[in-house]
Amino acid sequence: MLVRGRIALASALSALTFASLGAVPAHAAADATIDVMFAFRVARGAAVDVSYGITCPADYRATVTVSLDQVRKDGLRASGTVTEQLTCAGTGVLEMGRVTANIGGAPFQVGSATLAVLATGCNNQDCFVVPVNQEIHVQN
């Protein structure tokens, strides 16, 4: 039941945030934005699901790389990266990247972590690059 409650809460928060993303104006052909929402630890810290909204121009092909780095309370380092491809729709899209902890490192813990998201996209005429670097709280 705890998992269903967490999913319901995540869905409600995502819908609320997603509704505020809106569409990209036609004159801003190469503008894009990323709004990071939350990060949930899964599989006992073997991975973290990072939810974010991305708004990018219609018909652009984009690559989004999500990296998470955490120095745990015991001093060990947990880190991982995931790369995803998407086609932009010109409106806000909710995405979730599952960042898997590196095999040689430690699992993620609840607490502060450094998040880096890089979105790059192009069509036949133009490109965009959107970097996001911030501290995020990994939740259980």
Secondary structure as UniProt FT lines:
FT   HELIX           2..19
FT   TURN            20..21
FT   TURN            26..27
FT   TURN            29..30
FT   STRAND          33..42
FT   HELIX           43..45
FT   STRAND          47..55
FT   TURN            58..59
FT   STRAND          61..71
FT   TURN            73..74
FT   STRAND          77..87
FT   STRAND          91..100
FT   TURN            103..104
FT   STRAND          111..122
FT   STRAND          127..139
//
